[in-house]
């Protein structure tokens, strides 16, 4: 395994995008940020990474505040209802968001080649697809099937009573959230990460303000409790999305809706969205199913309550400090790699991903050092003082201090693969590393003896290590250089 990129192959032999024509490049210089494909790589990668990281951190803090408000007003049943509802919603959202991965592959490649018209057409077709799926499929089916879905996850009557209106509101009015995700991904892939950051922070602040009022009540506005959290989320995302769509329609951003080419669906482009995006959607669903099954193993432990509490705080909350950073770098690696491949510079694309990976490991190492040296202090922030919980939590945090290095590398190289159009390899790698390896280890240990918390934590570590090794090896094979990305002209 080496960081040395493979020799560049000729576009005629491999199908990789040829260098853009001088005319296309000249037009692109006026519109797209050419520093992503020209000049120093470090500033180019960081320019895209830090806004994404900040947006993720702010969004994560919003979830914590929501849980605190609902927990104080409604109690633990409210928190359980939000948790259960989001587990169901996120499976659908991840699948639809996979289309945006396909869109990002195309937009980054076209931006790198200076082909703004193709980028605009791709974004508009992604918008039509997301709006159509959310309004015509997700909303009616989600409303009707919500009770069945809650029965499927064995929600208690108390939790179901709180979760049902939350779930139905989210399904009915999710189009704003999906459009926001779509436009944010399009802007980032085109080289503008600051606008999605500003939109994301504005949406989060607005959501927080609405949730404070709608969950707890204010003046003539009654306290809606758990339902108020869903209301705040859909109102905030809807308002921000309406503003963003208006701006894209009016023009002035790095992407816009095309003019004079018809407003109907272009099935050639939509098929390309599914071609590149569908593997990412299946990957997300598989990983969520793996996570649910892992929780089942944790629930089977002799000290299940303590282990579940330690897992919820250490893995779900504290470990996200590493994943937030890594996901930001993953997006940066995808955009920079895709644009440079579109500009006919595969070696520069490879170097960008290697650089982003080094940033990711450095960040994970700093956070991991705190996990290793101050685990008790970190757990105390969440009120975890019971000796048995602290003991298990310390175990997990110290394992995660190492695991974070692997996941940071894995996510960055996953971004490199996806950004260059190889969305299938991450799917296969995730199924092996995040489902087969950890669940297989837990299953074997449970059948041969007694499964202990440390066994589960080590299984997670080995899964992350496997994902890291496979992702790095696959990227360094360089087969992504051969992936052709294009869309036919309308009517062809």
C-alpha positions in Angstrom: 0.0 0.0 0.0 1.5 3.3 -1.1 0.6 6.9 -1.4 2.2 7.2 -4.8 -0.5 7.6 -7.4 -0.6 5.2 -10.3 0.7 6.5 -13.6 -1.9 8.5 -15.5 -3.7 6.7 -18.3 -4.5 8.3 -21.6 -8.2 9.4 -21.8 -8.6 7.7 -25.2 -7.8 4.3 -23.7 -9.5 4.5 -20.3 -12.6 6.6 -20.8 -11.4 9.2 -18.3 -12.4 12.7 -19.1 -10.1 14.4 -21.5 -8.6 17.8 -20.7 -11.2 20.5 -21.2 -11.0 22.6 -24.3 -9.5 26.1 -24.0 -13.0 27.7 -24.6 -14.6 25.6 -21.9 -11.9 26.4 -19.5 -12.0 30.1 -20.2 -15.8 30.2 -19.5 -15.3 28.1 -16.4 -12.8 30.5 -15.0 -15.5 33.2 -14.7 -17.8 30.9 -12.8 -16.1 28.1 -11.0 -13.3 28.4 -8.4 -10.3 27.3 -10.4 -8.1 27.1 -7.3 -9.5 23.6 -6.8 -7.8 22.4 -10.1 -4.9 24.9 -10.1 -2.4 26.0 -7.6 -1.6 24.6 -4.1 -3.7 21.6 -3.0 -3.7 22.3 0.8 -5.7 25.5 0.7 -8.0 24.0 -1.9 -8.9 21.0 0.2 -9.2 23.0 3.4 -11.4 25.6 1.7 -14.1 22.9 1.1 -13.5 21.0 4.4 -13.8 23.5 7.2 -17.3 24.9 6.2 -18.6 21.3 6.1 -17.1 20.4 9.4 -18.5 23.5 11.1 -22.0 22.9 9.6 -21.9 19.3 10.9 -20.9 20.4 14.4 -23.7 23.0 14.6 -26.2 20.6 13.3 -25.1 18.0 15.8 -25.5 20.5 18.6 -29.1 21.2 17.5 -30.0 17.5 18.0 -28.6 17.6 21.5 -30.6 20.7 22.4 -33.8 19.1 21.0 -33.3 16.0 23.1 -32.7 18.1 26.2 -35.9 20.2 25.6 -38.1 17.2 24.9 -36.6 15.3 27.8 -37.3 18.0 30.3 -40.9 18.7 29.1 -42.1 15.2 28.0 -39.7 12.9 29.7 -37.7 9.9 28.5 -40.6 8.7 26.4 -40.3 11.9 24.3 -36.6 11.2 23.7 -37.3 7.6 22.9 -40.0 8.7 20.4 -37.7 11.1 18.6 -34.9 8.4 18.5 -37.2 5.8 17.1 -38.8 8.1 14.6 -35.5 9.3 13.3 -34.2 5.8 12.9 -37.1 5.1 10.6 -36.9 8.4 8.7 -33.1 8.3 8.2 -33.3 5.0 6.3 -35.6 6.7 3.7 -33.6 9.9 3.7 -30.3 8.1 3.2 -31.8 6.3 0.2 -33.1 9.5 -1.4 -29.8 11.3 -0.6 -28.0 8.6 -2.6 -29.3 10.4 -5.7 -27.4 13.5 -4.5 -24.2 11.4 -4.5 -24.8 10.7 -8.1 -25.5 14.4 -8.7 -22.3 15.3 -6.9 -20.2 13.0 -9.1 -21.6 14.6 -12.2 -21.5 18.2 -11.0 -17.9 18.0 -9.7 -16.7 16.4 -13.0 -18.5 19.1 -15.1 -17.3 21.9 -12.9 -13.7 20.7 -13.2 -14.1 20.6 -17.0 -15.7 24.1 -17.0 -19.0 22.7 -18.5 -21.4 24.8 -16.5 -24.4 24.1 -18.7 -24.2 20.3 -17.9 -23.7 21.0 -14.2 -26.9 23.2 -14.2 -28.9 20.6 -16.1 -27.8 17.9 -13.6 -28.8 20.0 -10.6 -32.2 20.7 -12.0 -32.9 17.1 -12.8 -31.8 16.1 -9.2 -34.2 18.8 -7.9 -37.1 17.4 -9.9 -36.3 13.8 -8.8 -36.0 14.7 -5.1 -39.2 16.8 -5.1 -41.1 14.1 -7.0 -40.1 11.3 -4.7 -40.7 13.2 -1.5 -44.1 14.6 -2.6 -45.6 11.8 -4.6 -44.1 8.7 -2.9 -42.5 9.5 0.5 -45.3 11.7 1.8 -48.4 9.6 1.2 -46.8 6.2 1.8 -45.0 7.5 5.0 -48.3 8.9 6.4 -50.2 5.7 5.8 -47.4 3.3 6.9 -46.2 5.2 10.0 -48.2 3.1 12.5 -47.0 -0.1 10.9 -43.4 1.1 11.0 -43.6 1.9 14.7 -45.1 -1.6 15.3 -42.2 -3.0 13.3 -39.6 -1.6 15.8 -41.7 -2.7 18.8 -42.4 0.8 20.0 -44.3 0.8 23.3 -47.8 2.3 23.4 -46.4 5.4 25.3 -43.6 5.9 22.8 -45.8 5.2 19.8 -48.3 7.9 21.0 -45.5 10.5 21.0 -43.7 9.2 17.8 -46.7 8.8 15.5 -47.5 12.6 14.9 -43.7 13.3 14.8 -43.2 10.7 12.1 -46.2 11.7 10.0 -45.2 15.4 10.0 -41.6 14.5 9.0 -42.8 12.3 6.1 -45.4 14.7 4.9 -43.2 17.8 4.8 -39.7 16.4 4.3 -39.4 17.9 0.8 -37.8 21.1 2.2 -35.1 19.1 4.0 -34.3 17.0 1.0 -34.1 20.0 -1.3 -31.7 21.6 1.2 -29.5 18.5 1.2 -29.6 18.4 -2.6 -28.6 22.1 -3.2 -25.9 22.0 -0.5 -24.3 19.0 -2.2 -24.5 20.6 -5.6 -22.9 23.9 -4.4 -20.2 22.0 -2.5 -19.4 19.8 -5.5 -19.2 22.9 -7.7 -16.6 24.4 -5.3 -18.7 26.6 -3.0 -18.7 25.2 0.5 -19.4 28.5 2.3 -22.9 29.0 0.9 -24.1 25.6 2.2 -22.5 26.5 5.6 -24.3 29.8 5.8 -27.6 28.1 4.8 -27.0 25.3 7.2 -26.3 27.5 10.2 -29.3 29.7 9.4 -31.5 26.7 9.2 -30.1 25.3 12.5 -30.6 28.6 14.4 -34.1 29.0 13.0 -34.9 25.4 13.9 -33.6 26.0 17.5 -35.7 29.1 17.9 -38.8 27.5 16.6 -38.3 24.4 18.7 -37.8 26.4 21.9 -41.2 28.0 21.2 -43.1 25.0 19.8 -41.8 22.4 22.2 -42.2 24.4 25.4 -44.8 26.9 24.3 -44.7 30.7 24.5 -47.6 33.2 25.2 -50.6 32.2 23.1 -48.6 29.4 21.4 -49.2 26.1 23.2 -46.6 23.6 24.1 -46.6 20.9 21.4 -44.0 18.7 23.0 -42.5 16.1 20.8 -44.7 17.1 17.9 -43.2 20.7 18.2 -39.8 19.3 17.4 -41.0 18.0 14.1 -42.9 21.2 13.3 -39.8 23.3 14.0 -37.6 21.1 11.8 -39.9 21.1 8.7 -40.7 24.8 9.0 -37.1 25.8 9.2 -35.9 23.5 6.4 -38.9 24.6 4.3 -38.2 28.3 4.6 -34.4 27.9 3.9 -35.1 25.7 0.9 -37.6 28.1 -0.6 -35.0 30.9 -0.3 -32.3 28.7 -1.8 -34.4 27.5 -4.7 -35.3 31.2 -5.4 -31.6 32.1 -5.5 -30.8 29.2 -7.8 -33.7 30.2 -10.1 -32.6 33.8 -10.2 -28.9 33.0 -10.7 -25.8 34.5 -9.1 -24.6 31.3 -7.4 -22.0 29.0 -8.9 -24.9 26.8 -10.0 -28.3 27.7 -11.3 -31.3 26.2 -13.0 -30.9 26.1 -16.9 -33.0 28.4 -19.0 -34.5 27.7 -22.4 -34.1 23.9 -22.4 -37.5 22.7 -21.1 -38.6 22.1 -17.6 -39.6 18.4 -17.9 -37.6 15.4 -16.7 -34.6 14.3 -18.7 -34.5 10.6 -18.2 -31.0 10.2 -19.5 -29.7 12.4 -16.6 -32.0 10.8 -14.0 -30.7 7.4 -15.0 -27.1 8.7 -14.4 -28.2 10.0 -11.0 -29.3 6.5 -10.1 -26.4 4.8 -11.7 -23.8 6.6 -9.6 -26.0 7.2 -6.5 -27.9 4.0 -6.0 -24.9 2.0 -4.6 -24.5 4.8 -1.9 -28.2 4.4 -0.9 -27.9 0.7 -0.5 -24.6 1.2 1.4 -26.4 3.5 3.9 -29.3 1.1 4.4 -26.9 -1.8 4.9 -24.9 0.1 7.5 -28.1 1.2 9.4 -29.3 -2.4 9.5 -25.8 -3.5 10.7 -26.0 -0.8 13.4 -29.4 -2.1 14.6 -28.1 -5.6 14.8 -25.1 -4.5 16.7 -27.4 -2.8 19.2 -29.1 -6.2 19.6 -25.8 -7.8 20.6 -25.2 -5.0 23.1 -28.7 -5.5 24.5 -27.9 -9.2 25.0 -24.9 -8.5 27.3 -25.2 -9.3 31.0 -24.8 -5.6 31.8 -26.9 -4.5 28.9 -28.3 -1.3 30.4 -24.8 0.0 31.4 -23.4 -1.0 28.0 -26.2 0.7 26.1 -25.7 3.9 28.1 -21.9 3.8 27.5 -22.4 3.1 23.8 -25.0 5.9 23.4 -22.7 8.5 24.9 -19.2 7.3 23.9 -20.0 6.1 20.3 -23.1 8.1 19.3 -22.1 11.4 20.8 -18.4 11.7 21.6 -17.1 9.6 18.6 -19.2 11.9 16.3 -16.5 14.5 17.1 -14.2 12.4 14.9 -16.9 11.5 12.3 -18.1 15.1 11.9 -14.5 16.1 10.9 -14.0 13.1 8.7 -17.3 13.5 6.9 -16.3 17.1 6.1 -13.0 16.0 4.7 -14.8 13.2 2.9 -16.9 15.8 1.1 -13.9 17.9 0.3 -11.9 14.9 -1.0 -14.9 14.0 -3.2 -15.3 17.4 -4.7 -11.6 18.2 -5.3 -10.9 14.7 -6.7 -14.0 14.9 -9.0 -13.2 18.3 -10.3 -9.5 17.5 -11.0 -10.5 14.3 -12.8 -12.9 16.4 -14.8 -10.0 18.8 -15.6 -8.0 15.9 -16.9 -5.6 15.8 -13.9 -5.9 12.3 -12.3 -2.6 12.6 -10.5 -3.7 15.8 -8.8 -7.0 14.2 -7.9 -5.1 11.3 -6.1 -2.8 13.8 -4.3 -5.8 15.7 -3.0 -7.3 12.6 -1.5 -4.0 11.6 0.2 -3.7 15.2 1.6 -7.3 15.1 2.9 -6.5 11.8 4.5 -3.5 13.2 6.4 -5.7 16.1 7.7 -8.3 13.5 8.8 -5.8 11.4 10.7 -4.3 14.4 12.4 -7.7 15.6 13.6 -8.7 12.1 14.8 -5.4 11.7 16.6 -5.9 14.9 18.6 -9.5 14.0 19.6 -8.4 10.4 20.3 -5.8 11.6 22.7 -8.5 13.2 24.8 -10.5 9.9 24.6 -7.5 8.0 25.9 -6.3 10.4 28.6 -9.5 11.9 29.9 -12.3 9.3 29.4 -13.8 9.7 32.9 -14.0 13.5 32.6 -15.7 13.2 29.2 -18.3 10.8 30.5 -18.9 13.0 33.5 -20.0 15.8 31.2 -23.0 13.6 30.3 -23.7 12.8 34.0 -22.3 9.3 33.8 -20.9 8.6 37.3 -22.1 5.1 38.1 -19.0 2.9 38.5 -20.1 0.1 36.2 -21.1 2.5 33.4 -17.9 4.5 33.8 -15.8 1.3 33.6 -17.5 0.2 30.4 -17.4 3.7 28.9 -13.7 4.1 29.6 -13.1 0.8 27.9 -15.0 1.9 24.8 -13.5 5.4 24.6 -10.0 4.0 24.7 -10.8 1.6 21.9 -12.4 4.4 20.0 -9.2 6.5 20.4 -7.5 4.0 18.0 -10.6 3.3 15.9 -11.0 7.0 15.1 -7.7 6.9 13.1 -9.0 4.1 10.9 -12.4 5.6 10.3 -10.9 9.0 9.4 -8.8 7.4 6.8 -11.7 5.2 5.6 -14.1 8.0 5.2 -11.7 10.2 3.3 -10.7 7.6 0.8 -14.4 6.7 0.5 -15.0 10.3 -0.5 -12.2 10.0 -3.1 -13.8 6.9 -4.6 -17.3 8.3 -4.6 -16.1 11.7 -6.0 -14.4 10.1 -9.0 -17.5 8.0 -9.8 -16.6 4.7 -8.0 -19.7 4.4 -5.8 -19.9 0.6 -5.9 -16.6 -0.2 -4.2 -17.6 1.7 -1.0 -20.8 -0.3 -1.0 -19.1 -3.7 -1.0 -16.4 -2.5 1.4 -19.0 -1.2 3.9 -21.0 -4.5 3.8 -17.9 -6.5 4.5 -16.4 -4.2 7.1 -19.4 -2.7 8.9 -21.8 -5.7 8.8 -20.0 -9.0 8.1 -16.8 -8.5 10.2 -18.2 -6.9 13.5 -21.4 -8.9 13.5 -19.6 -12.1 12.6 -17.1 -11.7 15.4 -19.9 -11.0 18.0 -21.9 -14.0 16.7 -18.9 -16.4 16.9 -17.9 -15.3 20.4 -21.5 -15.5 21.6 -21.8 -19.0 20.3 -18.5 -20.2 21.7 -18.6 -18.5 25.1 -19.8 -15.4 26.8 -20.0 -12.1 25.0 -18.5 -9.2 27.0 -18.6 -5.5 26.3 -14.9 -5.4 25.4 -15.6 -8.1 22.7 -18.2 -5.8 21.1 -15.8 -2.8 21.2 -13.0 -4.8 19.6 -15.3 -6.0 16.9 -16.2 -2.4 16.1 -12.5 -1.6 16.0 -11.7 -4.5 13.7 -14.6 -3.5 11.4 -13.2 0.1 11.1 -9.7 -1.2 10.5 -11.0 -3.5 7.7 -12.9 -0.6 6.1 -9.8 1.5 6.3 -7.5 -1.1 4.7 -9.9 -2.0 1.9 -10.7 1.7 1.1 -7.1 2.7 0.9 -6.1 -0.3 -1.2 -9.1 0.1 -3.6 -8.3 3.8 -4.1 -4.6 3.2 -4.7 -5.4 0.6 -7.4 -6.4 3.7 -9.5 -9.3 2.1 -11.3 -11.4 5.2 -10.7 -9.2 6.9 -13.4 -11.0 4.8 -16.0 -14.6 5.9 -15.1 -16.3 8.0 -17.8 -18.9 10.5 -16.6 -21.1 12.4 -19.1 -24.7 13.0 -20.0 -26.2 13.1 -23.5 -27.4 16.3 -25.0 -31.2 16.8 -24.8 -33.1 15.0 -27.6 -30.2 12.8 -28.6 
